[in-house]
Amino acid sequence: MQNAPRSRILLLLQLLLEQTDEHHYATGADILHFWETHGIQANRKNVYSDIQLLMEFGLDIICIKSTQNRYFIGSRLLELPELKLLVDAVESSHLITEKKSAALIEKLGHLTSRHNAALLNRPVYMDGTAKPDNEAVYYAIDAIQTAIHEQRAISFQYFEYTPKKEKILKHKGYRYGFSPYALIWNRDFYYAVGWSGKHRKLAQFRVDRMTAIQETDAPYIADPFFDPSSYVREVFGIYEKHRFFTERLIEAGVDPETAERDACRIEHVISDESFRRLKAVAKSES
């Protein structure tokens, strides 16, 4: 094989990363056999020198000395308990689709040995809320984050659901002009907050309902006094009520525009205690 020393090092790195951990090791004989299956003839001195080279490079290789030295990867960028936490977060997220969850968990598995990767396949049982089917939301989040960073205006269409769960574009496909300031995570959803050209004021939109996002040449309208923390405290408490009552009214058969108007009235007069009790009842019936 051409460039045998270079290929030998890379294959050794692959073997150690993919097949070893604190419970699974590779002996010198295993390494020589692995090289041989890839067309490389080597000896034990090559094993020792190549292991030493990888350690000098910064790889944490543990050697258990015996008649057959045993080698395995010690510490990694992410340890198994940390990977399990990340997998649980992915599995339980209402934002991430089942297909995307599986792809992300597979990628996380490449950060550990194949033996530990098998331990990551452990589904988390959620509270009855189904995973979404809208994979476009990941690209929407990326587009909005880029626009925030570069302070560029965007436009988009916004959709909603009918009482029959049919998806329709709001205002017959109207394109909203928007200068995004922040992405806010609230109760399992991302919201884009910024200056809305249609409303002529600060507004928030659920990102999973934004579609056809495009950068525009319109001027970006900045607000130097915008504070995300204050906005969350002041607005999202009332917005949660607005969303709750809008959705309940639509489910009852009220047309979306009327439901929006009536929710605006209800949200300002209902007490916090009554709202908490209504939410509990709605959750128990879902």
N, C-alpha and C positions, 0 to 999 in steps of 0.2 A: 504494500500500500504506500502511495506517495505521502510524504510528510508524516511518516509513521510516528515520530515522537510527539508531534502536535496532536495527531488523531488519538494517540494513546492517552494523553492527558485529558482530552475532552471526553473520551469514553469512560475513563475512570471517574471523572466528575459526575457524569450521567449515572453511572452505576451507584455511586455513593448517595447521591441526592434522591434517586428514585427508589432504591431498594434497601436502604439501611436506615435504622433509627435505634433508639436505646434497647429495643427488644429484638432487632434483626441486624445481623452484621454480615460482612463479607471477609472471607479469609484471603490470604495471599493466593491460594489455589483458585478460589472463586474469581479473583481479579484476572489471573492468567488465563483461565478458561473463557472469561467474558471477552478478553482481548482476542483470543484465538478464534472465537465465533465471528469476529469482525475482521478476520484476516491479518491479525497482528501477532507476530511471534516475539515474545519477550521473556525475561527471566525475573527472578525474585529481586535482584538488585534494582531493576526498573520499577518494581512495585515500591520498594522503600524510597527511592529517589523521587518518584512521582508523587507519592503521598507527602513527602517532606516539602516538595515544591508547592503543592496545594495549601499546606498548612502555612507556609511562608506568605502565600497570597492572602491569607486571612480566613480560610475555611476551618471550622472547628471540627477536626477529625479526632475521634477518640480511638486510641489503640489499646487493646487488652492483650498484653504480652503472654505468649505461651508457645508451645512447640509450633502451633499454627496461629500467628498473630491475627487478631480479629479487629476489624475496623468498622466504625459507623460514624454518622454525622451526629455531633452533639447538639449545640444550640443552633437554631435557625432564625431567620428573620421574624417569623411568627411561629410560636409554639402551638402544640395541639389544642390546649384549652382556649387559646385566643382564636384559633381557627373555628372551633366549635361555637364560640360566641358569635362570630361573624356569620356562620352558617345559620344559626338560629335567627339572627336579625334578618337575613335574606328570606328565610322560609316564612317568617311571621309578618313580613311587610305586606300591607295591602296595596302598595304601589307597584310591586314587582310581579310580573306575570309568572305562571308556572314554568313556561318555556325559558324565560330569562333567568328565573331562579335556578333551574337545573344547569344552565350554562355557567352562571356565576359560581355555583358550588363546584362544578367540574374544574374551573380555573383555580379556585382556592385549593383544590386537591393537589394541584401541581406544586404547591408551596411546601408540601411535606412528602413523606415516603408513600409509596403505593399502599402499604399496609395501613398507615394512619389515614390515608385518603378514604379507605373503605369505611372507617369509623365516622366519617362526616356525613354519610348518607343516613340521616336519622330525622325523619320529618317531624316538624313541630305542629301540634294540633292547635288550630286557631279557634277564635271565639265564635265561629259560625259565619263570619263574613268571608265571602268568596274572594279568591284572587282576581285581579283585573285581567282583561284581555287586550288592553291597549298598549302595545309596545312602543308606539310613537312617543310616549311620554318621556322616554329617556333622551330622545333627540331634542324634544322641546325644552327640557331642563338645560341641556348643553347650550342650545341656542340662546336661551334667556341669560344664562350665566355669562356667556360671551358678550352679549349686549350690555349687561351691567358693567362688566370689566372695561369695555371699550367706550362706554357711555354713548351708545347708539340707539336710536329709536327703532322700534319694530312695528309690524302690523300683523294681525292674526284674525281668524274667525273663531267663533265660540259656539259650542253646541250644548244642548240640553236634552233631557229625555222626556218623552211623553208619558202619560199614565200607563201606556202599554209597553213601556221600556224601549220605545223606538227613538233612535238618535236623530235629532234635527238641528240644523244650523239656526242660531238665534238671529232674529231680525233679517231673515231671508238671506243669510250669508254675508251680512255687513262685515267689513274689515275694520277692526278697532285699531286706531293709532295709539301707541303706548310707549312711554319712556320708563323702562323698568329700573327700580331702585334696589329691590331685594327679593330673594326667595325665602319664604317662611314656611316651616313645617308645622302644621297644626292638626292634631287629631287624625293622623294617618294620611294627610294630603299635603301636597305642595301648593302654595299660593304665590303668584307673582304680584308684587305690590309696586305701584308706580303711578306716574301721571297719565290719566286717561284723557285722550283728546275728545272722545265722545261725551264724557261726563264733566270735563273741565275741572277735574279735581283728583285727589288721590283716590285710587280704587284698587281692589284686589280681584284676581281671577284664579280659579282653580286650574292648575297647570294641566291636569289630565283631561280638561275640557277645552283646552286651547288647541287649535289645529292650523295647519298651513302658515306657520310662523315664518316671516320674512323680514330681513333688514330693509329699512327704507332710507331715503335721502332727507326725510323730514328732520327738522332740528330736534336735538335731544333737550328736553325741558328738565333741568336739574332742580333739586330742592336741597340747598346746603343745610337746612335745619331738620331734614328727615332723620328720625331715630327709630330703627327697627324695634328696639325693645319697648319703647313707649307706644309705638303703633300697635304692637301685639297686645299690650295691656289694655289700651283704650278701645281698640276696634274689634279684636277677635272675640271678645266676650259677647258683644252684641251681635257680631256676625254669625256666631254659632247658633244663636237663637233664630236669626233670619233664615239661615240655611235649613234648620230643623223644621220650622213652620212652613217654609216654601215647599219642601219635599213632602211633608205630610199632606198639605193641601192638594198638591199635584196628584199624589197617590189616591186622594179621595175623589179625583175627577175634575178638580178646578183647573181651568186653563192656566198655563204658566204665567202669563202677564198679570192676571188677576191674583194668582197665588203670590207673586212677588209683591204686589201692592198691599195685599192684606197682611202678609208677613211683616212688612215694614211697620204696620200699625201695632200688631200684636207684640213684637219684640220690645217695644218701648214701655208697655204697660204691665206685662206679666212679671211677677216677682221671681226672684232667683229660686226660692223654695218650690214654687209651683212648676217652674221649668225643670228643676232636677227630678221631680216626681214624674213628670210627663216623659222625660227621657228614659227613666228607669222602666216605665210601663212599655214604651216603644221598644226598648231593647229586649225585654222579656217576651214580647210577642213576635220578635223577628226570628 
